[in-house]
Amino acid sequence: MHSYRLPSVDRGLVSSLGHRRPSLDFLADGLLADWRKIAAWAALLVSAFLLPARSWGYTPESPEVYEMLEKAVAYLEKPREITEGVGADCLVAMALLKAGKGQAHPRVQSAIAKARKLAETVSRQGISTHCYNEAITGIFLCDLDPKAYLSEINIILQAMAKRQLSNGAWGYSPHTYDDTSQTQYGVLCYWAGHQAGLQVPARGVEAALLWLMRTQHSDGGWVYSPSDPGNFERRNQGVVTHSMAAAGLSSVYICAHLLGFGADAPRSAKSEEKSDLPPALQKIEAEDTKKKRLVYLQATSTNAQQVARTTAAGNAWFDKHMSYDVKKWTHYYMYAVERHRSFQELVEGKVVSEPAWYNDGVEYLQKTQQEDGSWRTEETHGSGPLVDTAFAMLFLTRSSQKSIRKATLDEGILIGGMGLPRDLTNARIQDGKVITPQMVRDVDDLLELLTSTEDKGFDATALPGGLSLDADLTKRTSQLERLRALVTNENYEARLAAVKTLARSRDLDNVPALIYALSDPDWRIVEAARDGLCFISRKFRGFGPPPQATEEQVQAARAKWKEWYLAIRPDGQLMD
């Protein structure tokens, strides 16, 4: 059942139609003008009652999100200098990477060069006035390639640990107050380093968690510069802001995950199975299984019950105050919300496919995106539209969720942060590397994996939802042709990866495959195909099918999409 949204109508138009009396003057002078108004009113009524509004939620793959990201990427790619520091360069690079750009992108390469130079400076001089640049640089390099930038990451992690205050917080130097804002990025830098396989001080993580629990405001939120009471009795800390509430709560969840208080902590070791890998690799895996460090750091002064009380109070604050209509640090805050919710999902083990907080954020960003593709916070200090836009993109792409999924694929850390995959089923060797379904990242990887394994033993459950396409036009065209053929593959995860990738490429040649995918038995593939058709056609309302559609609704939607496609490409060939 479609829902309908009545568009806003100019009050003057309604008044002129509802209360104006016909007269000779009307007939003589205003007939044409009023009939134009009548026609406009009729068009609005048709739009309101005959065109269905979007009745499902949003995901990072939704066409509306793609549209915003396209404009934002174009804005970030315009030649202009980033003047807010190396951290800003890294934020922009992370936003571009999360939006699908590659490491060869000029902005990414520039950020890498500046990050390496910063690490060199930190090795000689330590961290300067604040730790934002260093923390964000560490996060960026960990997410990018922890093996390639192992030395730089280690330098930054050691400097962050040295800079951390004895009570667990981070702040400015010389120290004047404890800083919730800097602490959130210190905690996130620790998490990124740990997930990349580097040494992170368990004592430092627990100290940060204890400080966050001690400084929580009496109403469940956090303030920018709290006073540490030295105990866990909550008190009035001053003015709670949305951005600091999200910063504090997200950091509590991150520490909880690092210390093993999450729902994913009680993992049982898998029994060793026979493998077709070379004997040397089998031996490495067995030894690593026996000797590997614990996946989680060990807490000595806190427990899961304390953490649960803190997060319950923090979430209660957001139940009362959740809003994106805030004037200060709006997009910085939105990225903190995305981080909070992503780590909440991880720790509590409850994932909502189309959460209200994300839907509301998407609609807020739709309303506030500028003509040039940027976003701008009304009241900020030390940042501008480039940084605001990067933060908004990190929200839209579910950046933290992507980092979590990427990081939690591997157990068993080897030298340089490289890990053997948790599941070696269907592993193969390519260019001296172990390749499994979890490690597939582009079309060539996927096709190679599918053709090198036996159908009966292939486990496709770990394939990613979208694949990267080659920047070279000839290679890209070939990859798209092979992807279209994959929509009929018997492995549903391979079909899902293919459909999601086709949906992100605004190419009419992909339409027949996406229409075909609307009849897929897996609802995730149907929704990805539908959203892709909306994106390619620029018809955000589209022709459906709606969520949980009946067979009749699916067939009706396919028929309408076919009719649309053949109207603009009469000689187009559809898939049967």
N, C-alpha and C positions, 0 to 999 in steps of 0.2 A: 504494500500500500504506500503510494507516494505521499509525502508531505508537501504542503504548498506554502510559499512565502509571499505575502502581499507586499509589493514594492511601495516605497514611500512616494507620495504624490504631493505636488505643490499645492498648498492651501489656496493660493490665488486661483489656480485652475479649477479646483472644486467649487470655489465660491462663484466664479464666473459662469460655470455650467449649471449650478443648482439654484441660483437666485436671480440671475439676470432675466428681465422680461423682454420679449421680442418687441421691436418698435420699427417705425419707418427708417429711423436712423440706423438701426441694426441691419435692416435689409439693404439699406443704401451703402453704408460705410463699413460695417463690421462682419458681413456674412462670411467672407473668405477667411478672415482671421479666426472667427469663432468655430467654423467648421474644421479648421486646422487643430484647434484645441480639442474638439470632439474626437477627431481622429486620434490625437495623442492619448486622450483618456481611454478610448477603446483599445488601443494597443497595450496600454498598461494593464487593463483588465484581462486581456488575452494572456499577457505574460504572467499575470498572477495566478490565473485559474487553469490554464491549459499547459503551462510548462512546469514540470515537477522540479522542486528545489532538491538539492543534494540531501539525501536522507540517511547517509552513512557518515561515519567519522573519517578522520584524516590519518594518513601515515606518511612517512618520508617519501613514499612512492606515489602519492596522490598527485594528479595533474596540477592541482592548484599550487602544491608545494614546489613541483618542478618549475612551474612558471615563475614563482618568486625567486627560486634559486638561480635560474637562468639570468634574470635581470641583475641579481646581486653579484653573480660571478662576473658579468660584463662590467659592472661598476668597479669591482676590485681589480680587474685587469687593465683599467685605464692607467696610463703612465702618470704616476704621481708619487712623490716621496713620502714614505712613512716616517714620521718624526717623533712618534711616541716611545721609541726605544725598541730594543731587540725583541722584547716580549710581544710587542704589537706586530712585528714582522712575522713572528712564529704563529700568533693567533690567526693572521690573515692566511698564512700558508696552510695551517690546519683546516681552516674553513674551506679552502679550495680543494684540499685533498679529500675531505669528507663529502664534498659535492661532486666528486668523481674526476677531478683533475689529477694528472700524474706528477711524479717527482721531477720530471723534466721541465715543469712549468717554471717560467722565469721568476715568479714570486717565491716559489718553493726553493729554487736554487739560491736566490738571494738570502732567504731566511736561513738556509743551511750554512752559507758562508759566514753570516753574522753570528750564528749560534756557535760555530767552531771558534770564531775569534773571541767571543765572550768567554767561552770555556778556558781559552788560553789566558785571558786576563784574570779570570777567577783563580786559576792555578797559581798565579803570581801574587795577587793582591787580595784575594778573598771577595766576599760579597760586599757591595758598597752600601748605600743608604738604605735601600729596601731590597726585598728578595723577589719581587714580581718577575723581573726579567729572567733571573736565573731559574726560578721554579717553572715558568711557562716554557723556557727553552728546554729544560730537562724533560718535561711532559711531551713536547713536540718531537724530540729526538728519540725518545722511547717508543713513541707510536710510529715513527717513521721507519727506523731500522736500528734496533739496539745493538746488533752485531757490528754494523758499519761504524757506529758512533759510540762504541763501548767506552773508549778513553774519555771522551767529552762528558758522557753521562755520569761516569764514576766521579769525575772532578766536581760536577755540580751536586751530586748526591752527598758527597763528603762535605762540601761547603755548606749545603743546606742543614746537614746534621750539626755542623760546628756552629752555625748561626742560630739554631733553635735555642730558646731560653730554657733555663733549668725547670721552669714550671710547665713546659710543654708548648708554649705559644711561640709565634714569631712576631717581630715588630721592627720598627725603624732603628737605625744606629746613628748616633748614640740613643740608647733606649729611653723612651719617654713614656710609653704605654704599650700594653699588649694589644695586638691587632687581629681581630677576627678575620678580616679580609685577607691579610697575608697568610694567616694560618691555614685557611682553606686551600691555598695553592701549595703550601708546604706539604700538607697531607696528601693532596692529589699527586704531587711529585713523588712522594714516597710510594704511593700505590703503583704509579706508572713504572717506577724503577723495580719494584718487587715483582710485578707481573712480567717484566722484561728479563727477569732472572738475575738481577743484581742484588748485592747485599744492602739491606735496609735495616736500621737499628730498631729492633722490637721495642726496646725501652723508650725510644723517641716516639714511636707510634702510640704506645700506651700512654705516654705522658701527654701527648696532644689530645687524646680521647678524654683523659681525666680532666684536663683543663677545660675542654668544651663542656663537660658535664657539670663542672663546678661553676662555670660562668653563665649557664643558661638562666635567662630572665625568669622571674616568678610566673609569667604568663606563658612560658614555653618557647619564646623566641630568643633572639640574640641581638646584641648591640655591637657597634663598631669597636669601641675600646672599653671593654668591661673591666671591672675590678675583681680580682681573684680572691674569694673569701676564704680559701683554704679548706673548705668543706663542701658537702653536697646539698646544703640547705639553700634552696633557690631564693633569690631576693630581687628587689627592684634594681636593675642595672642601668636604668635610664630609658632613652627612646629606642624602642625596637623598630627596625626598618625591614621591609620585605627582603631586600638584598642580603642583609646580614642574617635574617632568620633562615633563608635558603642556604647561605654559606655555612652556617653552623650546623644545620641539620644534615646537609649533604656530607659534611666532614665526619660527623658521628657515624653515619652509615659506612663511609669508606674505611674508617678505622675498625669498625665492627667486622667488616669483611676481611681485612688484613689479619685480624686477631682470631678469626675462626668462629665468630658468633653468628654467622649467617646460616641460612637454610641449606646451602650447598656444602657446608663444612663436613658433615659426617659421611665422607666418601670411603667406601671400602676398597681396598686394593684389589685390582683385577688379577685373576689368575693368569699365569703366563700361558700363552698359546703358541702353537707352532707357527713359524713364519717362513715365507719364501725369501726373506731378505738375506743378503750375504751374511756369513757367520760372524764377521767382525761387528756388524751392526747388531746382530742378535745378542752378542756378548755385551756390547755397550749398554743395550737396553736393560738386560738382566742386572748388570752391576748397578746401573743407575736406579733401578727399582729398589734394590737392596739398600743402597747407600744415600739416595737422594735426600736433600733437606726436606723438612716438613713444608707442605704447601702453605700452611698458615703460620704466622708468628705466634709466640706463646705469651699470653697475658699472665701477669703475676699479681696485679693489684685491683683487678676489676672482674666483673662477670656479666653474663648475658642478661640477667635480671636488671642490673643497673642500666645497661644500655637500652633495654626495652622500655624502661620508665622514661628515659630521656627522649627517645624517639616518639613515644606515645604523646608526651607533652608537646613536642615540636610539631607533630602532625595535627594535634588538636588546635594549635595556633593557626595553621594553614586552613583548617576546616572553617575557622571563623573569619580569616582575613585574606584568603586567596584572591588575588586580582593581578592583572597585568597593567592596569591603568595607574601606574606610578610614575612620578616625574623624575625621580633621581635614579641614575644608573639602571635604566629600564632593561637594556639588552644584556648587560652584565648580570643582572638579576635573573633574566630568563634562562641564560645558560646555567646558572646555579640551580634553578628549578629543574631543568632537564637532568642535571647531575644528581640532584636529590632523588628524583623519581626513578632514575635508572638504577642507582645503587639501592634504593628501597626495594625495587623489584628483585634485585640480586640477593639481598640479605633476607628478605621475607619470603622469597620464592613464589611471589604472586605477580603474574604478568597479565596486564590488560592490553588487548590488541589495539584498541582505539580509545585511549584514555581521555577523559574530559579535559584534564589539564593541558594535554597536547592540542586537542581540538580548539579549545579557547585561545591558546597561544597562536595557533595558525591563523585564526580569524582576526586576532588583534594585529598580527603582522601584515595580513592582507590589507587592513584598513590604514596602516601607518607607513607602508613602503612608499618611498618617494618616487617621482617620475624617473629619476636617474638610476633606480634600482637599489638605492641605499636606505638605511634606517638611521635615525638621529634621535638621541636622547636629549630631552630638554635641558636637564641639569646634570652636567658631569664636570669633572675636573681632571685635566691631564689626558683626555682621550677625545677622539672625534669620530666622524661618520665611518671611517675605515674600520675602526675597532668596533663600533656599534654594529656595523653590518656583519663583521666576522662573528660576533657573539650571537646575533640573530640567526645566522646560518648554522652555527653549531647547535642551536636549539632545533631548527627545522630538520636537520639531518639526523637527529638523535645521536649526536656525537659520542656521548658517554656510553650509550648502549652499544654502539659500534665498537668502541674500545674494549668494553667488557667482553663482548662476544669474541673479539680477536684474541684477547689476552687469555681467556679461559679455555681456548682450544688445546693448549699445551700443558702437559705435566712433565716432570723430569727435565730439569734445566741442565744444559751442557755448557761448555766453555763459551764465553762471549754472548750469553743470553740466548743461544739457539737451543731449542728443545726438541726431543723426539716426540712425535705426536702421541697423544694419549692412547689412540686406537690405531694399531698398525695393520688392521684388516684392509686388504686390497692395496697395500702400499706398493710402490714401484720406485725404481731408481731412474732419475732423469738428470743428466749432466752432473752426476755425482751427488744428487740430493734425493732425500726421501720425499716422495709425493704421495699424499693421501687425499680422499675427498675433502677433508677439512682445509687443505692447503690450496685448493683450486681457486684461482683468482681471475683467469681470463678464459676466453673461448677455446684457445688452443689447449690449455691445461685440461679443460673439461672433456674435449673430444679425445684427447690422448688417453685420459683415464678410462673413458667409456670403452675404448677400443682395446685396451690392454688388460681388461679384467673379464672374468667369466660372468655371464649374466646371473647365473644362479647364486653366486656368492657375493655379488656386489651390494655393498651397503651405501646407499646414497643419502642417508639422513643428515650427513654433515655438510652437504654442499651449500655454498652461500646463496643468498637470494638474488644477487646481481653480479654480473661479470664486467670486467673492463674490456673496452674495445681498442684496437690499435689506432694510433693517431694517423698512420698512413692510410690514405683514402682507398687504395687498391686492396690492401690487407683488410681494412675495415669492411669493405663491401663483401669480400669473401667470407669473413667471419659472420656477418649478418645473414648471408645465404645459408650457412651451416646451422646457425641458430634457428632459423625458420623451420628447418627440417627437424629440429629437436623437439618441437611442440608435440610430436607424435611419439616421442620416446617412451618406453615402458616404465622408466624410472621417474616417479613423480617429482623428485627433487631436481632432476636434470631438466624436466619440463618447466618447473618453477623458475630455475635460474635463467633458462632461455627466455621465458615470457617476460620476466622482470627486466632483463637487459633490452629486449626488443621494445618494451614499453617506454624506456628512457631515451630512445632514439627517434626523433620526430621525422620518420621516414614513411611515406605512404606505402612503400613496398612491404612494410611490416603488417599492414592492416589485415590482409587475408589470414595470416597466421594467428593474429590476436583474436579475430572473429571466430576462427576454428577453436581456439583455446577457451572460449566462453562455454563450450559444451564439456569441458574437462570435469571429471568426477571429483576433483579436489577443489574445494571452495576457495582456497588461497590463490590457486592459479586463475580461477574465474575472476576474482576481485582484481588481481594484478593485470589481467587482460582488459577488463573493463576500464580501469584507471588509465591504462596505456592508450586505449582508444579515445578516451576523453582528452588526454594530453595531445595526441597527434591531431585530433580533429578540432582542438580548441573549443570543444563543446563541454564545458565543465559539468553541466547537468546530464548531458549525454542521453543515451537510450537504455541505460541499465545493462544488465539486470540488477535489481535491488538485492540487498543482503538476504540470505536464506530464501532465495528465489525458488519457485516451483519450476518444474520442467516446462510448463506452458510459458511462464515468464521468460525463461532462458531462451526458448525458441523465438518468442516475440522480439526479444532484444536483438538476437542474431539477425532476424529478418530486417529490422530497422537499420542496423549497422551495415548490412549488405546493401540495402537500398541507398543509404547515404554514400557508401563507397563507389557504387556503380554510377551514381549520379555525377560524381566528379571524375571518375575514371571509367568510362563506358566499356573500354576494352580490357578492364582488369580481370584477372583470373582468380577465382575463389577456391579455397581448399574444401574438399568434400570429406 
